[in-house]
Amino acid sequence: MSARRPRVLVVGAGFGGLRVARALRHAPVDVLLVDRGNVHVFQPLLYQVATAGLSVDNVTRPVRAIFRRQRNVAFRMAEVTGLDLGARTAATPDGPLPWDFLVLAAGGGTNFFGNTGLAAHSLGLKEVEDAVRVRNHVLRRFEQAAITMEEARRRELLTLVLVGGGPTGIELAGALAELAHLVLAREYAGLHPGEIRILLLEMGTRLLPALPEKLGSYALRSLTRKGVEVRFGVRVEGYDGRVVELGGGERLPAGTLLWAAGIRASHLLAGLGLPLGPQGRIPVLPSLQVNGHPQVYAIGDAAYLEQDGQALPMVAQVAMQMGVHAAMNIQRQLRREKPRPFRYRDLGTMATIGRRAAVAHLAGIELTGLVAWIAWLALHVVQLIGYRNRVVVLVNWAWNYLFYDPANRRIGPE
């Protein structure tokens, strides 16, 4: 009777989880990839689903299809609800899953910093469901405004507030401005473009604070040209679905509040019995192992690790590099070798601000405008999983570029 192969349980089918499974394709292990959804989501393009430029199918790929040719990977659609570290099992509603090595790659979610009012009435953008909810909400507000006779109520419905001046905030603000001013304002009779107001609120002193100041200044000029009002030094304290409460007592009537001002680790981690650090992340050793549990790894948004005195950012590149490294260390453990410390290599940051406008910081090189936008398009098309998705996305982008006609404007149920 042949010996059982080591079992590697990977929790989360995001960028990090996929990299772990792929990096173990030649290893003498059996990998079980578990996620509560059955698709991998290309999160960098969720904002385009939210603004009607792409459909959900364009930014997702069934996990089983991704690994259909990798014999040592199986997939289970389930939600992990707990861990028994002694028995080396993970609890799910359908029963326990055994493991010899565990990789926690559960991703992250929107961080409202404990503000229950904001969490209840504003919209984040971390999941496919969030993007669809944003699209439905914004389009429904325009439908309501088109039949509203009261001027104050109409202006409230047509006021969209975004919070957070990072890449997600500026990408969403630029795309919303183009959707509102170039498409919706032309199609809703009786609505004047001047009634549409899009505000981007940032608590700091500039946009894109993690990038060189020149790129943040370019983003500000681009958004301003698109009709976005940008305000700095503004703290959002509450929202009830009708009025945004700002620091200093200012009240801003708005029918929409989109929150892009914070990220936290998945709530799943809080129920696993492991110690948590800042943003609900699991502190890990430089090898990405959980202290005291050498067979347990945490990567991506689930992991808290400092490098050069700074916590590693919660971005896709960190998750992907950690995924490859965790897989390498698991194989080293199988060979009874010491795991190696992880070192993140920053490959750069890019953000688009609508048509022909983007910023990029790659290997110390700063790009803006059309060149950065073309580089952004090329990178995101290449990274999309599935040849069919790449072709469809390219066709949609070309059509929207030529005709200002995003096709995915169906309003679904609340």
C-alpha positions as CSV (number, residue, x, y, z in Angstrom):
1,M,0.0,0.0,0.0
2,S,1.5,3.3,-1.0
3,A,2.0,6.1,1.5
4,R,-0.4,9.0,1.6
5,R,0.9,12.2,0.1
6,P,1.0,15.3,2.2
7,R,-2.2,17.4,2.1
8,V,-1.9,21.2,1.6
9,L,-5.1,23.1,2.4
10,V,-5.3,26.6,0.8
11,V,-8.0,28.8,2.2
12,G,-8.9,31.5,-0.4
13,A,-8.9,31.5,-4.2
14,G,-7.6,35.0,-4.6
15,F,-4.3,36.1,-6.1
16,G,-2.3,34.6,-3.3
17,G,-4.2,31.3,-3.1
18,L,-3.9,30.7,-6.8
19,R,-0.2,31.3,-6.7
20,V,0.3,28.7,-4.0
21,A,-1.6,26.1,-5.9
22,R,0.2,26.8,-9.1
23,A,3.6,26.8,-7.5
24,L,3.0,23.3,-6.1
25,R,2.1,21.8,-9.5
26,H,5.2,19.6,-9.5
27,A,5.4,19.0,-5.8
28,P,4.6,15.5,-4.3
29,V,1.5,16.9,-2.5
30,D,-2.3,17.0,-2.9
31,V,-3.7,20.5,-2.8
32,L,-7.2,21.3,-1.8
33,L,-8.2,24.9,-2.6
34,V,-11.2,26.1,-0.6
35,D,-13.3,29.3,-1.2
36,R,-16.8,30.3,-0.3
37,G,-17.3,31.3,-4.0
38,N,-16.5,29.2,-7.0
39,V,-14.8,31.8,-9.1
40,H,-11.5,33.8,-8.9
41,V,-12.2,37.5,-9.1
42,F,-9.8,39.9,-10.8
43,Q,-10.2,42.6,-8.2
44,P,-8.3,45.4,-10.0
45,L,-11.1,45.7,-12.6
46,L,-14.1,45.6,-10.1
47,Y,-14.4,49.4,-10.4
48,Q,-15.2,48.9,-14.1
49,V,-18.0,46.5,-13.3
50,A,-19.3,49.1,-10.8
51,T,-19.3,51.8,-13.5
52,A,-21.0,49.6,-16.2
53,G,-17.9,49.2,-18.3
54,L,-17.5,45.4,-17.9
55,S,-19.7,42.6,-16.8
56,V,-19.1,40.2,-13.9
57,D,-18.1,37.4,-16.4
58,N,-15.3,39.6,-17.8
59,V,-13.5,39.8,-14.4
60,T,-14.2,36.3,-13.1
61,R,-13.0,32.8,-13.9
62,P,-14.3,29.5,-12.4
63,V,-11.6,28.1,-10.1
64,R,-12.2,24.5,-11.4
65,A,-11.5,25.7,-14.9
66,I,-8.3,27.3,-13.9
67,F,-6.9,24.1,-12.5
68,R,-8.6,21.5,-14.8
69,R,-5.2,20.4,-16.1
70,Q,-3.3,20.4,-12.8
71,R,-3.8,16.9,-11.5
72,N,-2.7,17.5,-7.9
73,V,-5.3,20.3,-7.2
74,A,-8.9,19.9,-6.2
75,F,-11.4,22.6,-5.3
76,R,-14.1,22.7,-2.7
77,M,-16.7,25.5,-2.5
78,A,-17.1,25.9,1.3
79,E,-16.5,28.5,4.0
80,V,-14.0,27.7,6.7
81,T,-15.4,28.5,10.1
82,G,-12.7,27.3,12.5
83,L,-9.5,25.4,13.0
84,D,-8.4,22.5,15.2
85,L,-4.7,23.0,15.2
86,G,-4.0,19.9,17.2
87,A,-6.0,17.6,14.9
88,R,-4.9,19.6,11.9
89,T,-8.4,20.0,10.5
90,A,-10.4,23.0,9.3
91,A,-14.1,23.2,10.1
92,T,-16.7,23.8,7.4
93,P,-20.5,23.5,7.4
94,D,-20.1,20.3,5.3
95,G,-17.6,18.7,7.7
96,P,-13.9,18.9,8.7
97,L,-11.1,19.2,6.1
98,P,-7.8,17.5,7.1
99,W,-4.4,19.1,6.3
100,D,-0.7,18.6,6.8
101,F,0.1,22.1,5.7
102,L,-2.4,25.1,5.9
103,V,-2.1,28.3,3.9
104,L,-4.5,31.1,4.9
105,A,-5.1,33.3,1.9
106,A,-8.5,34.6,2.7
107,G,-8.0,38.1,1.4
108,G,-9.5,41.3,2.7
109,G,-12.6,43.5,3.0
110,T,-13.6,47.1,3.4
111,N,-12.6,48.7,6.7
112,F,-15.1,51.1,8.1
113,F,-13.0,51.5,11.3
114,G,-15.9,50.4,13.6
115,N,-18.4,53.1,12.3
116,T,-21.6,51.1,12.1
117,G,-23.5,54.0,10.3
118,L,-21.0,54.0,7.5
119,A,-21.0,50.3,7.3
120,A,-24.8,50.2,7.0
121,H,-25.3,52.9,4.4
122,S,-22.2,53.3,2.3
123,L,-20.8,51.0,-0.3
124,G,-17.4,49.4,-0.5
125,L,-15.7,47.7,-3.5
126,K,-13.9,44.5,-2.5
127,E,-16.2,41.7,-3.9
128,V,-18.1,41.1,-7.1
129,E,-21.3,41.6,-5.2
130,D,-20.1,45.0,-4.1
131,A,-19.4,46.1,-7.7
132,V,-22.9,45.0,-8.8
133,R,-24.4,46.7,-5.8
134,V,-22.6,49.9,-6.7
135,R,-23.7,49.8,-10.3
136,N,-27.3,49.1,-9.4
137,H,-27.3,51.8,-6.8
138,V,-25.9,54.6,-9.0
139,L,-28.2,53.8,-12.0
140,R,-31.2,53.6,-9.7
141,R,-30.4,57.0,-8.3
142,F,-30.4,58.5,-11.8
143,E,-33.8,56.8,-12.5
144,Q,-35.2,58.3,-9.3
145,A,-33.7,61.7,-10.1
146,A,-35.3,61.7,-13.6
147,I,-38.8,61.5,-12.1
148,T,-38.3,63.7,-9.1
149,M,-39.8,67.2,-9.3
150,E,-38.3,68.6,-6.1
151,E,-35.0,70.3,-7.0
152,A,-33.3,69.8,-3.7
153,R,-34.1,66.0,-3.7
154,R,-32.9,65.7,-7.3
155,R,-29.6,67.3,-6.5
156,E,-29.2,65.0,-3.5
157,L,-29.8,61.9,-5.7
158,L,-27.3,63.2,-8.2
159,T,-24.6,63.9,-5.6
160,L,-22.0,61.0,-5.4
161,V,-19.4,61.1,-2.7
162,L,-16.3,59.0,-2.7
163,V,-14.0,58.7,0.3
164,G,-10.3,57.8,-0.1
165,G,-7.7,59.2,-2.4
166,G,-5.8,56.0,-3.0
167,P,-5.7,54.1,-6.3
168,T,-9.2,52.6,-5.8
169,G,-10.7,56.0,-5.0
170,I,-9.3,57.8,-8.0
171,E,-10.1,55.0,-10.4
172,L,-13.7,54.9,-9.3
173,A,-14.0,58.7,-9.3
174,G,-12.7,59.0,-12.8
175,A,-14.9,56.2,-14.2
176,L,-18.0,57.5,-12.4
177,A,-17.4,61.0,-13.8
178,E,-17.2,59.7,-17.3
179,L,-20.3,57.5,-16.9
180,A,-22.3,60.3,-15.4
181,H,-21.2,63.2,-17.6
182,L,-20.6,61.5,-20.9
183,V,-23.3,58.9,-20.9
184,L,-26.1,59.2,-18.3
185,A,-26.4,63.0,-18.5
186,R,-27.2,62.6,-22.3
187,E,-29.7,59.9,-21.9
188,Y,-31.9,61.1,-19.0
189,A,-34.2,63.8,-20.4
190,G,-34.7,66.7,-18.0
191,L,-31.5,66.2,-16.0
192,H,-29.0,69.0,-16.4
193,P,-25.3,68.0,-16.4
194,G,-24.7,70.8,-13.9
195,E,-26.9,69.0,-11.3
196,I,-24.5,66.0,-11.2
197,R,-21.9,66.4,-8.5
198,I,-19.1,64.0,-7.8
199,L,-16.9,64.6,-4.8
200,L,-13.7,62.8,-3.7
201,L,-12.9,63.4,-0.1
202,E,-9.4,62.6,1.3
203,M,-8.4,63.1,4.9
204,G,-4.7,63.7,4.0
205,T,-3.1,66.5,2.0
206,R,-2.8,64.9,-1.4
207,L,-3.9,62.0,-3.7
208,L,-2.0,58.8,-4.0
209,P,0.2,59.4,-0.9
210,A,2.2,56.2,-1.5
211,L,3.4,57.4,-4.9
212,P,5.6,60.4,-5.8
213,E,4.0,63.8,-5.4
214,K,4.1,64.5,-9.1
215,L,1.8,61.6,-9.8
216,G,-0.7,62.7,-7.2
217,S,-0.7,66.2,-8.7
218,Y,-1.4,64.8,-12.1
219,A,-4.3,62.7,-10.7
220,L,-5.7,65.8,-9.1
221,R,-5.6,67.8,-12.4
222,S,-7.1,64.9,-14.4
223,L,-10.0,64.4,-12.0
224,T,-10.7,68.1,-11.9
225,R,-10.9,68.3,-15.7
226,K,-13.4,65.4,-15.6
227,G,-15.6,67.5,-13.2
228,V,-14.7,65.8,-9.9
229,E,-14.5,68.0,-6.9
230,V,-11.6,67.0,-4.7
231,R,-11.3,68.1,-1.1
232,F,-8.4,67.4,1.3
233,G,-8.3,67.4,5.1
234,V,-11.9,66.2,5.3
235,R,-12.9,63.6,7.8
236,V,-16.1,61.6,7.2
237,E,-17.8,60.9,10.5
238,G,-21.2,59.4,9.5
239,Y,-23.8,58.7,6.9
240,D,-27.5,57.8,7.2
241,G,-28.2,57.2,3.5
242,R,-29.2,60.9,2.9
243,V,-26.6,63.1,4.6
244,V,-22.9,62.8,4.9
245,E,-21.6,64.1,8.3
246,L,-18.2,65.7,8.0
247,G,-15.7,66.8,10.7
248,G,-16.5,70.3,12.0
249,G,-20.2,69.8,11.8
250,E,-20.6,70.1,8.1
251,R,-23.5,68.2,6.6
252,L,-23.5,67.2,2.9
253,P,-26.7,65.9,1.3
254,A,-25.8,63.0,-1.0
255,G,-27.7,60.0,-2.3
256,T,-24.5,57.9,-2.6
257,L,-21.4,57.3,-0.5
258,L,-18.7,55.0,-1.8
259,W,-16.0,54.0,0.7
260,A,-12.5,53.4,-0.5
261,A,-10.7,54.7,2.6
262,G,-9.6,51.5,4.3
263,I,-9.0,47.8,4.0
264,R,-8.9,45.0,6.6
265,A,-8.3,41.3,6.6
266,S,-11.2,39.0,6.1
267,H,-13.6,38.5,9.1
268,L,-13.0,34.8,8.6
269,L,-9.6,35.1,10.5
270,A,-11.3,36.3,13.7
271,G,-12.9,33.0,14.2
272,L,-9.8,30.8,13.7
273,G,-8.3,31.1,17.2
274,L,-5.1,32.6,16.0
275,P,-3.6,35.9,17.3
276,L,-4.5,39.0,15.2
277,G,-2.5,42.1,14.6
278,P,-3.3,45.5,13.0
279,Q,-6.3,45.5,10.5
280,G,-7.2,42.0,11.7
281,R,-4.2,40.4,10.0
282,I,-2.2,37.4,11.4
283,P,1.3,38.3,12.4
284,V,3.7,36.0,10.7
285,L,7.4,35.1,10.9
286,P,9.7,36.2,8.1
287,S,9.2,32.7,6.6
288,L,5.4,33.5,6.5
289,Q,4.7,30.8,9.1
290,V,2.5,31.5,12.0
291,N,4.5,31.7,15.2
292,G,4.3,28.4,17.1
293,H,2.6,26.6,14.2
294,P,5.3,25.7,11.6
295,Q,2.8,23.9,9.3
296,V,0.5,27.0,9.1
297,Y,1.2,29.9,6.7
298,A,-0.6,33.2,6.2
299,I,-0.2,35.3,3.1
300,G,-1.5,38.4,1.4
301,D,-4.1,40.5,3.2
302,A,-4.3,37.8,5.8
303,A,-0.7,38.3,6.9
304,Y,1.0,41.1,8.9
305,L,4.7,41.3,8.2
306,E,7.0,44.3,8.4
307,Q,9.9,45.0,6.0
308,D,12.4,47.8,6.6
309,G,10.3,49.0,9.5
310,Q,7.1,49.3,7.5
311,A,4.1,46.9,7.2
312,L,3.8,45.3,3.8
313,P,0.9,46.8,1.9
314,M,-2.4,44.9,1.3
315,V,-2.0,44.7,-2.5
316,A,-2.1,41.9,-5.1
317,Q,1.6,41.9,-5.8
318,V,2.4,41.2,-2.1
319,A,-0.1,38.3,-2.1
320,M,1.2,36.8,-5.3
321,Q,4.8,36.9,-4.2
322,M,4.0,35.5,-0.8
323,G,2.0,32.7,-2.4
324,V,5.0,31.6,-4.5
325,H,7.3,31.9,-1.4
326,A,5.0,29.9,0.9
327,A,4.8,27.1,-1.7
328,M,8.6,27.1,-1.9
329,N,8.9,26.9,1.9
330,I,6.4,24.0,2.1
331,Q,8.5,22.1,-0.4
332,R,11.6,22.9,1.7
333,Q,9.9,21.5,4.8
334,L,9.1,18.3,2.9
335,R,12.8,18.0,2.2
336,R,13.6,18.7,5.9
337,E,15.2,22.0,4.9
338,K,14.9,25.3,6.8
339,P,12.3,27.7,5.4
340,R,13.7,30.9,4.0
341,P,12.6,34.4,4.9
342,F,10.4,36.3,2.5
343,R,11.5,39.5,0.8
344,Y,9.0,41.6,-1.1
345,R,10.1,43.2,-4.4
346,D,8.0,46.3,-5.2
347,L,7.3,46.0,-9.0
348,G,5.5,49.3,-9.1
349,T,2.0,50.8,-8.9
350,M,-0.4,51.9,-11.6
351,A,-3.8,53.6,-11.5
352,T,-6.0,54.8,-14.3
353,I,-8.1,58.0,-14.2
354,G,-10.4,57.3,-17.1
355,R,-9.8,57.5,-20.8
356,R,-6.2,58.3,-21.9
357,A,-5.3,59.3,-18.3
358,A,-3.3,57.2,-15.8
359,V,-0.3,57.2,-13.6
360,A,2.4,54.6,-13.2
361,H,5.5,54.2,-11.0
362,L,7.6,51.3,-12.3
363,A,11.1,50.6,-11.3
364,G,11.6,54.2,-10.3
365,I,10.2,55.5,-13.6
366,E,7.2,57.9,-13.4
367,L,4.7,57.8,-16.2
368,T,1.6,59.9,-16.7
369,G,-1.1,60.4,-19.4
370,L,-1.5,58.4,-22.5
371,V,1.7,56.4,-22.1
372,A,0.8,55.3,-18.6
373,W,-2.8,54.5,-19.7
374,I,-1.5,52.2,-22.5
375,A,0.8,50.5,-20.1
376,W,-2.0,50.0,-17.7
377,L,-4.3,48.5,-20.4
378,A,-1.6,46.1,-21.5
379,L,-0.7,44.9,-18.0
380,H,-4.3,44.3,-17.0
381,V,-5.2,42.5,-20.1
382,V,-2.1,40.2,-19.8
383,Q,-3.0,39.5,-16.1
384,L,-6.6,38.5,-16.8
385,I,-7.1,34.8,-16.3
386,G,-8.5,33.1,-19.4
387,Y,-8.0,33.9,-23.0
388,R,-11.7,34.5,-23.6
389,N,-11.8,37.1,-20.9
390,R,-8.9,39.0,-22.5
391,V,-10.6,39.2,-25.9
392,V,-14.0,40.3,-24.5
393,V,-12.4,42.9,-22.3
394,L,-10.4,44.3,-25.2
395,V,-13.5,44.5,-27.4
396,N,-15.5,46.2,-24.6
397,W,-12.8,48.7,-24.0
398,A,-12.5,49.5,-27.7
399,W,-16.2,50.0,-28.1
400,N,-16.5,52.2,-25.0
401,Y,-13.5,54.3,-26.2
402,L,-15.0,54.9,-29.6
403,F,-18.7,55.4,-28.7
404,Y,-19.0,56.2,-25.0
405,D,-21.5,53.4,-24.7
406,P,-20.9,51.0,-21.7
407,A,-23.2,48.1,-22.4
408,N,-23.7,46.7,-18.9
409,R,-26.3,49.0,-17.5
410,R,-28.9,46.6,-16.5
411,I,-30.3,47.5,-13.1
412,G,-30.8,44.3,-11.0
413,P,-32.9,43.8,-7.9
414,E,-32.0,45.6,-4.7
